[in-house]
Amino acid sequence: MSVSLFAHRDYRLLFTAQVAALFGTGLTTVALGLLAYELAGGNAAIVLGTALTLKMVAYVTVAPIAGAYAGRLPRRQFLVALNAVRGAIVLALPFIDQIWQIYVLITLLQIASAAYTPTYQAVLPDILPDERDYTRALSAAQLAATMETLLSPMLAALALSVLSFHWLFVGTGLGFAVSVALVLAARIPNAATGEGAITERLVAGLRLFAATPRLRGLLGLNLVVAAAGSVVMVNTVNYARDMLSGSQSGVAILLAANGLGTMVVALTLPRLLDRRGERPVMLTGAAVLAAGLIAAIALSTATTGDWRWAAALTVWAVIGAGTGLVLTPTGRVLRRSARPEDRPALFAAQFSLSHVAWLVTYPITGWLATTTGFTATWLVLAAIAALGALAALRLWPSNDPTEITHVHELGTVDPAILTDAIRVGPRHYQHTHPYVIDRDHPRWPTLAAA
């Protein structure tokens, strides 16, 4: 990671705050799976699938609202309050003894997370205006996210050797407390307020997705990530405990293998993105995820053999690598697809729409795995991933320049944007610039018109 990136004081504080919060979230991921197993046993996949489905409902409904209001709220205070709420909720989790209580607390926790994440993502381009720094910050953000599935599960494995998993929730609370302190110390600029009423801001991000080809392709890639990621998030605890006869620590180690694959990609990707661009890298990630699912299906047919542990670790790591290849460049795609004042709405829309895909795959993974087994479930998920990959390949054109030459008709746009344009007809002017959808550019350009 670039040394100059961490020379930015405010970014350094926010990055460390994100690591602290994700460290706590990672402990919760392990502890929640074990809590579900303790309360539901062989039906843990159903409990986890339902809890994570509720999480996705919160993300899908709350994130667009948060994005719409992101330009109207003091962002530092908002981030601090959300982290404080998340910390208080996770500290209540060790005291529950009913499955319905898991559902209530997880829903409340994820409502706060659904507001926090798109707000944090929209802050980054404002404090890191340099494109290269921002690109490296995206990779660093992906690296921070892998703490949830690598370092924190490894620490959880160590802790579980001497402590009950209930103590992992206490570690989560400490992580959020540290995050609150660091965000308070950072200087976070308030967002540029976009035009229009709140209802218009709510649909602004969706409008950008509908009108921008590369963003439509991103929707397909979201589905691929969700299909493969659901195997890890929902099925790990039952697969490790029931199929591999693993311990609580074994669950954490399998999750850590997934995080390792993502972290390796996050560390090596910035230079590759500078050379190749987002589309080839992200489509390669989709292919890697498909390969991981196929390998998982083959693994699920084996019922005996010590080799299965090594194979499972490899498969989980491959899925992690594919996830990193798709998710790490996503912020770059979003940034070059909107004006600064529209970015909060666009980041919120991506956050929400990506979780629509998880909303589809989580219940499928939880319920099918319990009723029909891993092989049939993962075959369905592989088919879903294939549909998503084909959609991305078709919807995201291979020729996707940032700057596009296009034509405007006089009188249909603000004359101020035509100062650099050349006349190409009685009422038409042509110019070239980085193209995004906005009031003066409501449609993606063709050869004839804007």
Disulfide bonds with the S-S distance in Angstrom:
none
